[in-house]
Amino acid sequence: MPLDEIEIREMAIDDLADVFNLGERLFKAGLWPALYRTWDEYEVVNFFASDTETCLVARLDNKLVGFALGSFIEKRRSAWRYGYIVWLGVDPDIKRSGIGSELFSAMKEKFIELGARMIFIDTDARNDAAINFFKKLGFDHENKHIYMSLNLTHHPEYKQHRKSSKKWRIKPEAQPPSPELKQHRKSSSKDQTDV
Ligand SMILES: CC(C)(COP(=O)(O)OP(=O)(O)OC[C@H]1O[C@@H](n2cnc3c(N)ncnc32)[C@H](O)[C@@H]1OP(=O)(O)O)[C@@H](O)C(=O)NCCC(=O)NCCS
């Protein structure tokens, strides 16, 4: 596929649904259980709202074929500025065609323009495709980072919270009004007509 036919540009509001849907195909919880971030609609919308400049899409014949969502980070009172690519995805039907590399180059240019001194990425330790991909692009200094989890569902306070939130989820209007409430409504509507 000729790469010059691919349009890479900033993500626009009309791209949001396509980006979300492609991400749904790629970032499945079962596939990468250690991925601590969650892919959902809010993730895409929040990136669009807060990091518009560093959210890019790749389109081919008007079809979304990839995206990169990142942040430019500046530490207060420090010269430390860096780019962080949080989500990068390419349509699996056309992977290994160079689209991921093109998206990365565009992102890198953007970060350089903004003044970043370094780019960070992270991914699941078993995501060999992504690790090879980033290595090919020149990333090194792999640091192992451990994510651990604590299951809270057996904690007594969690159970209590679940119980009370279930109770509150029932709309009061869905339940038949108590005789006291009926009486109260009757008398207050009478009061209003009396005024
Ligand atoms: C990782 C990903 C973005 C790569 O996109 P891509 O468009 O297929 O990558 P490219 O075609 O630009 O590949 C560039 C190089 O990366 C390496 N690479 C890419 N995919 C690879 C794979 N599956 N296995 C081994 N190496 C791979 C190769 O060296 C490749 O060069 P080559 O094809 O000439 O050998 C894509 O596979 C993807 O969307 N994966 C699922 C989501 C994900 O894991 N995202 C990254 C973490 S957020």
The ligand as an SDF file (V2000), in Angstrom:
LIG
                    3D

 48 50  0  0  0  0  0  0  0  0999 V2000
    2.0750   -2.0300   17.4650 C   0  0  0  0  0  0  0  0  0  0  0  0
    1.3630   -1.4430   16.2420 C   0  0  0  0  0  0  0  0  0  0  0  0
    0.9370   -0.0050   16.5380 C   0  0  0  0  0  0  0  0  0  0  0  0
    2.3350   -1.4550   15.0450 C   0  0  0  0  0  0  0  0  0  0  0  0
    1.7090   -0.8160   13.9320 O   0  0  0  0  0  0  0  0  0  0  0  0
    2.0710   -1.2440   12.4210 P   0  0  0  0  0  0  0  0  0  0  0  0
    1.4660   -0.2660   11.5110 O   0  0  0  0  0  0  0  0  0  0  0  0
    1.6920   -2.6520   12.2160 O   0  0  0  0  0  0  0  0  0  0  0  0
    3.6660   -1.1070   12.4440 O   0  0  0  0  0  0  0  0  0  0  0  0
    4.6690   -0.8620   11.2250 P   0  0  0  0  0  0  0  0  0  0  0  0
    4.1280   -1.4970    9.9920 O   0  0  0  0  0  0  0  0  0  0  0  0
    4.9880    0.5720   11.1470 O   0  0  0  0  0  0  0  0  0  0  0  0
    5.9360   -1.7140   11.7440 O   0  0  0  0  0  0  0  0  0  0  0  0
    7.2350   -1.1650   11.9010 C   0  0  0  0  0  0  0  0  0  0  0  0
    8.1550   -2.2260   12.4510 C   0  0  0  0  0  0  0  0  0  0  0  0
    7.7650   -2.5850   13.7930 O   0  0  0  0  0  0  0  0  0  0  0  0
    8.0320   -3.9880   13.9930 C   0  0  0  0  0  0  0  0  0  0  0  0
    6.7550   -4.7060   14.1570 N   0  0  0  0  0  0  0  0  0  0  0  0
    5.5080   -4.2170   13.9700 C   0  0  0  0  0  0  0  0  0  0  0  0
    4.5960   -5.1720   14.2300 N   0  0  0  0  0  0  0  0  0  0  0  0
    5.2790   -6.2760   14.5720 C   0  0  0  0  0  0  0  0  0  0  0  0
    4.8790   -7.5820   14.9520 C   0  0  0  0  0  0  0  0  0  0  0  0
    3.5950   -7.9710   14.9930 N   0  0  0  0  0  0  0  0  0  0  0  0
    5.8280   -8.4770   15.2570 N   0  0  0  0  0  0  0  0  0  0  0  0
    7.1480   -8.1390   15.2210 C   0  0  0  0  0  0  0  0  0  0  0  0
    7.5860   -6.9030   14.8580 N   0  0  0  0  0  0  0  0  0  0  0  0
    6.6550   -5.9840   14.5480 C   0  0  0  0  0  0  0  0  0  0  0  0
    8.7100   -4.4850   12.7270 C   0  0  0  0  0  0  0  0  0  0  0  0
   10.1090   -4.3230   12.8980 O   0  0  0  0  0  0  0  0  0  0  0  0
    8.1610   -3.5150   11.6800 C   0  0  0  0  0  0  0  0  0  0  0  0
    9.0160   -3.3870   10.5640 O   0  0  0  0  0  0  0  0  0  0  0  0
    8.9220   -4.4810    9.3560 P   0  0  0  0  0  0  0  0  0  0  0  0
    7.4770   -4.7230    9.0660 O   0  0  0  0  0  0  0  0  0  0  0  0
    9.6650   -3.8130    8.2490 O   0  0  0  0  0  0  0  0  0  0  0  0
    9.5980   -5.6980    9.8750 O   0  0  0  0  0  0  0  0  0  0  0  0
    0.1170   -2.3000   15.8490 C   0  0  0  0  0  0  0  0  0  0  0  0
    0.4900   -3.6320   15.7140 O   0  0  0  0  0  0  0  0  0  0  0  0
   -1.0410   -2.2300   16.8430 C   0  0  0  0  0  0  0  0  0  0  0  0
   -1.9560   -1.4210   16.6900 O   0  0  0  0  0  0  0  0  0  0  0  0
   -1.0420   -3.1260   17.8660 N   0  0  0  0  0  0  0  0  0  0  0  0
   -2.1570   -3.2240   18.8370 C   0  0  0  0  0  0  0  0  0  0  0  0
   -2.2000   -2.0540   19.7810 C   0  0  0  0  0  0  0  0  0  0  0  0
   -0.9020   -1.8670   20.5480 C   0  0  0  0  0  0  0  0  0  0  0  0
   -0.3480   -2.8350   21.0570 O   0  0  0  0  0  0  0  0  0  0  0  0
   -0.4500   -0.6050   20.6540 N   0  0  0  0  0  0  0  0  0  0  0  0
    0.8070   -0.2500   21.2790 C   0  0  0  0  0  0  0  0  0  0  0  0
    0.7040    0.0410   22.7370 C   0  0  0  0  0  0  0  0  0  0  0  0
   -0.4440    1.3190   23.1880 S   0  0  0  0  0  0  0  0  0  0  0  0
  1  2  1  0
  2  3  1  0
  2  4  1  0
  2 36  1  0
  4  5  1  0
  5  6  1  0
  6  7  2  0
  6  8  1  0
  6  9  1  0
  9 10  1  0
 10 11  2  0
 10 12  1  0
 10 13  1  0
 13 14  1  0
 14 15  1  0
 15 16  1  0
 15 30  1  0
 16 17  1  0
 17 18  1  0
 17 28  1  0
 18 19  1  0
 18 27  1  0
 19 20  2  0
 20 21  1  0
 21 22  1  0
 21 27  2  0
 22 23  1  0
 22 24  2  0
 24 25  1  0
 25 26  2  0
 26 27  1  0
 28 29  1  0
 28 30  1  0
 30 31  1  0
 31 32  1  0
 32 33  2  0
 32 34  1  0
 32 35  1  0
 36 37  1  0
 36 38  1  0
 38 39  2  0
 38 40  1  0
 40 41  1  0
 41 42  1  0
 42 43  1  0
 43 44  2  0
 43 45  1  0
 45 46  1  0
 46 47  1  0
 47 48  1  0
M  END
$$$$
